[in-house]
Amino acid sequence: MSAEWINLQILECEDMVGRSVTVFRQSDGAHQRYVLENGRKVEANADGTFVIPESATELRVMGI
């Protein structure tokens, strides 16, 4: 049985070269995660940035 993830927040970010990337904060009711549009997981850093683990690409949130 697969979990149903619900989008809680949509964050517009940019990578190190200025490309726009959308990050979704999701919850299944018990856990939260951050993913890209394609479902690829990203890691949240304490400073509010994100990292795509396989590529070490840093993403910064663009304005609130």
VEXKOL-13742 format. One record per residue: residue number from 1; residue in three letters; x, y, z of N, C-alpha, C, O, CB in turn. Coordinates in steps of 0.05 Angstrom, whole numbers, always signed. Glycine has a CB too. Layout:
+-----+-----+--------+---------+--------+---------+----------+--------+--------+---------+--------+--------+---------+--------+---------+----------+--------+
!   n ! res ! n.east ! n.north !   n.up ! ca.east ! ca.north !  ca.up ! c.east ! c.north !   c.up ! o.east ! o.north !   o.up ! cb.east ! cb.north !  cb.up !
+-----+-----+--------+---------+--------+---------+----------+--------+--------+---------+--------+--------+---------+--------+---------+----------+--------+
! NUM ! Ala !      X !       Y !      Z !       X !        Y !      Z !      X !       Y !      Z !      X !       Y !      Z !       X !        Y !      Z !
...
+-----+-----+--------+---------+--------+---------+----------+--------+--------+---------+--------+--------+---------+--------+---------+----------+--------+
//
This chain:
+-----+-----+--------+---------+--------+---------+----------+--------+--------+---------+--------+--------+---------+--------+---------+----------+--------+
!   n ! res ! n.east ! n.north !   n.up ! ca.east ! ca.north !  ca.up ! c.east ! c.north !   c.up ! o.east ! o.north !   o.up ! cb.east ! cb.north !  cb.up !
+-----+-----+--------+---------+--------+---------+----------+--------+--------+---------+--------+--------+---------+--------+---------+----------+--------+
!   1 ! Met !    +17 !     -24 !     +0 !      +0 !       +0 !     +0 !    +18 !     +25 !     +0 !    +36 !     +27 !    +16 !     -19 !       +0 !    +24 !
!   2 ! Ser !    +13 !     +43 !    -18 !     +29 !      +67 !    -19 !    +16 !     +90 !     -4 !     -9 !     +92 !     -3 !     +33 !      +75 !    -49 !
!   3 ! Ala !    +32 !    +107 !     +7 !     +22 !     +130 !    +22 !    +11 !    +151 !     +3 !    +21 !    +154 !    -19 !     +45 !     +142 !    +40 !
!   4 ! Glu !     -9 !    +166 !    +12 !     -19 !     +188 !     -3 !     -7 !    +214 !     +8 !    -13 !    +221 !    +31 !     -50 !     +189 !     -3 !
!   5 ! Trp !     +9 !    +227 !     -8 !     +22 !     +251 !     +0 !     +5 !    +275 !     -8 !     -4 !    +276 !    -30 !     +51 !     +253 !    -12 !
!   6 ! Ile !     +2 !    +294 !    +11 !     -14 !     +318 !     +6 !     +5 !    +342 !     +6 !    +21 !    +345 !    +24 !     -37 !     +322 !    +27 !
!   7 ! Asn !     +2 !    +359 !    -14 !     +19 !     +384 !    -15 !    +10 !    +403 !     +7 !    -13 !    +410 !     +9 !     +17 !     +397 !    -42 !
!   8 ! Leu !    +29 !    +411 !    +24 !     +23 !     +431 !    +45 !    +33 !    +459 !    +37 !    +22 !    +479 !    +45 !     +36 !     +422 !    +71 !
!   9 ! Gln !    +55 !    +459 !    +21 !     +67 !     +485 !    +14 !    +82 !    +481 !    -12 !    +93 !    +460 !    -18 !     +86 !     +495 !    +37 !
!  10 ! Ile !    +81 !    +502 !    -29 !     +95 !     +503 !    -54 !   +116 !    +525 !    -53 !   +109 !    +548 !    -48 !     +76 !     +506 !    -79 !
!  11 ! Leu !   +141 !    +518 !    -56 !    +163 !     +538 !    -54 !   +176 !    +541 !    -81 !   +186 !    +522 !    -93 !    +183 !     +528 !    -33 !
!  12 ! Glu !   +177 !    +566 !    -91 !    +192 !     +572 !   -115 !   +221 !    +577 !   -108 !   +226 !    +595 !    -92 !    +179 !     +596 !   -130 !
!  13 ! Cys !   +239 !    +562 !   -119 !    +267 !     +564 !   -113 !   +283 !    +569 !   -138 !   +272 !    +567 !   -160 !    +277 !     +538 !    -98 !
!  14 ! Glu !   +309 !    +575 !   -134 !    +327 !     +576 !   -157 !   +352 !    +561 !   -150 !   +361 !    +560 !   -127 !    +333 !     +605 !   -165 !
!  15 ! Asp !   +364 !    +549 !   -171 !    +389 !     +535 !   -166 !   +413 !    +555 !   -168 !   +409 !    +579 !   -170 !    +393 !     +512 !   -187 !
!  16 ! Met !   +437 !    +544 !   -168 !    +461 !     +561 !   -167 !   +465 !    +577 !   -192 !   +480 !    +597 !   -191 !    +485 !     +544 !   -162 !
!  17 ! Val !   +453 !    +569 !   -214 !    +456 !     +584 !   -239 !   +431 !    +601 !   -246 !   +429 !    +612 !   -268 !    +463 !     +566 !   -262 !
!  18 ! Gly !   +412 !    +602 !   -227 !    +389 !     +619 !   -231 !   +364 !    +606 !   -244 !   +345 !    +620 !   -250 !    +396 !     +642 !   -247 !
!  19 ! Arg !   +365 !    +580 !   -248 !    +341 !     +567 !   -259 !   +320 !    +563 !   -238 !   +326 !    +557 !   -215 !    +349 !     +539 !   -272 !
!  20 ! Ser !   +295 !    +567 !   -245 !    +272 !     +563 !   -227 !   +267 !    +533 !   -223 !   +267 !    +517 !   -241 !    +247 !     +577 !   -237 !
!  21 ! Val !   +262 !    +527 !   -197 !    +256 !     +499 !   -189 !   +234 !    +500 !   -169 !   +235 !    +517 !   -150 !    +282 !     +484 !   -178 !
!  22 ! Thr !   +213 !    +484 !   -171 !    +192 !     +483 !   -152 !   +196 !    +460 !   -132 !   +201 !    +437 !   -140 !    +165 !     +480 !   -166 !
!  23 ! Val !   +194 !    +466 !   -106 !    +197 !     +447 !    -85 !   +170 !    +445 !    -70 !   +159 !    +466 !    -64 !    +220 !     +454 !    -65 !
!  24 ! Phe !   +160 !    +421 !    -66 !    +135 !     +417 !    -51 !   +141 !    +406 !    -24 !   +156 !    +387 !    -21 !    +117 !     +398 !    -67 !
!  25 ! Arg !   +128 !    +418 !     -3 !    +129 !     +406 !    +24 !   +104 !    +389 !    +25 !    +82 !    +399 !    +21 !    +130 !     +428 !    +47 !
!  26 ! Gln !   +107 !    +363 !    +31 !     +85 !     +344 !    +31 !    +83 !    +330 !    +58 !   +102 !    +328 !    +73 !     +87 !     +325 !     +8 !
!  27 ! Ser !    +59 !    +319 !    +63 !     +54 !     +303 !    +87 !    +36 !    +280 !    +80 !    +18 !    +282 !    +63 !     +42 !     +320 !   +110 !
!  28 ! Asp !    +40 !    +257 !    +94 !     +23 !     +234 !    +91 !     +6 !    +231 !   +116 !     -7 !    +210 !   +120 !     +39 !     +209 !    +85 !
!  29 ! Gly !     +6 !    +251 !   +134 !      -8 !     +250 !   +159 !    +10 !    +243 !   +183 !     +3 !    +250 !   +205 !     -31 !     +231 !   +157 !
!  30 ! Ala !    +32 !    +229 !   +177 !     +50 !     +221 !   +198 !    +78 !    +232 !   +194 !    +93 !    +236 !   +213 !     +51 !     +190 !   +200 !
!  31 ! His !    +85 !    +235 !   +168 !    +112 !     +244 !   +161 !   +110 !    +268 !   +142 !    +90 !    +272 !   +128 !    +129 !     +221 !   +149 !
!  32 ! Gln !   +132 !    +283 !   +141 !    +134 !     +305 !   +121 !   +159 !    +300 !   +104 !   +178 !    +288 !   +113 !    +135 !     +333 !   +135 !
!  33 ! Arg !   +158 !    +310 !    +80 !    +181 !     +308 !    +62 !   +180 !    +332 !    +43 !   +160 !    +346 !    +40 !    +181 !     +282 !    +46 !
!  34 ! Tyr !   +203 !    +337 !    +30 !    +205 !     +357 !     +9 !   +213 !    +343 !    -17 !   +231 !    +326 !    -17 !    +226 !     +379 !    +17 !
!  35 ! Val !   +199 !    +349 !    -38 !    +204 !     +337 !    -64 !   +203 !    +357 !    -86 !   +191 !    +379 !    -84 !    +184 !     +314 !    -69 !
!  36 ! Leu !   +215 !    +350 !   -109 !    +213 !     +367 !   -133 !   +188 !    +359 !   -148 !   +173 !    +341 !   -139 !    +238 !     +362 !   -151 !
!  37 ! Glu !   +182 !    +373 !   -169 !    +158 !     +367 !   -185 !   +156 !    +338 !   -194 !   +134 !    +327 !   -196 !    +157 !     +386 !   -209 !
!  38 ! Asn !   +179 !    +326 !   -199 !    +180 !     +299 !   -209 !   +180 !    +278 !   -187 !   +182 !    +254 !   -192 !    +204 !     +295 !   -226 !
!  39 ! Gly !   +177 !    +287 !   -162 !    +176 !     +268 !   -139 !   +203 !    +262 !   -127 !   +205 !    +247 !   -107 !    +163 !     +243 !   -147 !
!  40 ! Arg !   +224 !    +272 !   -139 !    +251 !     +267 !   -129 !   +255 !    +282 !   -102 !   +249 !    +306 !   -100 !    +273 !     +277 !   -149 !
!  41 ! Lys !   +264 !    +267 !    -81 !    +267 !     +279 !    -55 !   +290 !    +299 !    -54 !   +311 !    +296 !    -67 !    +271 !     +257 !    -34 !
!  42 ! Val !   +286 !    +320 !    -38 !    +307 !     +339 !    -32 !   +310 !    +341 !     -2 !   +291 !    +336 !    +13 !    +301 !     +367 !    -45 !
!  43 ! Glu !   +333 !    +349 !     +7 !    +338 !     +352 !    +36 !   +337 !    +381 !    +44 !   +348 !    +398 !    +30 !    +366 !     +340 !    +43 !
!  44 ! Ala !   +323 !    +387 !    +65 !    +321 !     +414 !    +76 !   +344 !    +419 !    +94 !   +351 !    +403 !   +111 !    +294 !     +418 !    +91 !
!  45 ! Asn !   +357 !    +442 !    +92 !    +379 !     +451 !   +109 !   +368 !    +470 !   +130 !   +347 !    +482 !   +127 !    +401 !     +464 !    +92 !
!  46 ! Ala !   +382 !    +472 !   +152 !    +374 !     +490 !   +174 !   +372 !    +519 !   +166 !   +357 !    +534 !   +178 !    +394 !     +487 !   +197 !
!  47 ! Asp !   +387 !    +527 !   +145 !    +387 !     +555 !   +137 !   +365 !    +562 !   +117 !   +364 !    +584 !   +107 !    +414 !     +562 !   +125 !
!  48 ! Gly !   +347 !    +543 !   +112 !    +324 !     +548 !    +94 !   +330 !    +541 !    +65 !   +312 !    +544 !    +48 !    +317 !     +576 !    +95 !
!  49 ! Thr !   +353 !    +531 !    +59 !    +359 !     +522 !    +32 !   +353 !    +492 !    +29 !   +348 !    +479 !    +49 !    +389 !     +528 !    +24 !
!  50 ! Phe !   +355 !    +482 !     +5 !    +350 !     +453 !     +0 !   +374 !    +443 !    -16 !   +388 !    +458 !    -30 !    +324 !     +449 !    -15 !
!  51 ! Val !   +378 !    +417 !    -15 !    +399 !     +404 !    -31 !   +387 !    +380 !    -45 !   +373 !    +364 !    -32 !    +423 !     +396 !    -13 !
!  52 ! Ile !   +393 !    +377 !    -71 !    +386 !     +353 !    -85 !   +409 !    +333 !    -80 !   +431 !    +337 !    -90 !    +382 !     +358 !   -117 !
!  53 ! Pro !   +405 !    +312 !    -64 !    +426 !     +295 !    -54 !   +445 !    +284 !    -76 !   +469 !    +285 !    -72 !    +414 !     +273 !    -40 !
!  54 ! Glu !   +435 !    +273 !    -97 !    +452 !     +260 !   -117 !   +471 !    +279 !   -132 !   +492 !    +270 !   -141 !    +435 !     +245 !   -137 !
!  55 ! Ser !   +463 !    +304 !   -133 !    +479 !     +323 !   -149 !   +492 !    +345 !   -131 !   +508 !    +360 !   -141 !    +462 !     +336 !   -169 !
!  56 ! Ala !   +485 !    +346 !   -105 !    +494 !     +366 !    -87 !   +486 !    +394 !    -96 !   +499 !    +414 !    -88 !    +525 !     +364 !    -84 !
!  57 ! Thr !   +466 !    +396 !   -113 !    +456 !     +422 !   -122 !   +441 !    +436 !   -100 !   +422 !    +424 !    -88 !    +438 !     +419 !   -147 !
!  58 ! Glu !   +448 !    +461 !    -94 !    +435 !     +476 !    -73 !   +413 !    +493 !    -86 !   +416 !    +504 !   -107 !    +455 !     +494 !    -58 !
!  59 ! Leu !   +390 !    +493 !    -72 !    +367 !     +509 !    -81 !   +360 !    +530 !    -60 !   +359 !    +523 !    -36 !    +342 !     +491 !    -87 !
!  60 ! Arg !   +355 !    +554 !    -68 !    +348 !     +576 !    -50 !   +320 !    +585 !    -56 !   +312 !    +589 !    -79 !    +368 !     +599 !    -52 !
!  61 ! Val !   +304 !    +590 !    -35 !    +277 !     +600 !    -38 !   +278 !    +628 !    -49 !   +294 !    +644 !    -39 !    +261 !     +598 !    -12 !
!  62 ! Met !   +262 !    +634 !    -69 !    +261 !     +661 !    -81 !   +239 !    +676 !    -66 !   +216 !    +667 !    -67 !    +256 !     +660 !   -112 !
!  63 ! Gly !   +244 !    +698 !    -54 !    +225 !     +715 !    -41 !   +201 !    +702 !    -29 !   +193 !    +680 !    -37 !    +216 !     +735 !    -60 !
!  64 ! Ile !   +189 !    +714 !     -9 !    +166 !     +703 !     +4 !   +141 !    +719 !     -4 !   +119 !    +713 !     +5 !    +169 !     +702 !    +35 !
+-----+-----+--------+---------+--------+---------+----------+--------+--------+---------+--------+--------+---------+--------+---------+----------+--------+
//
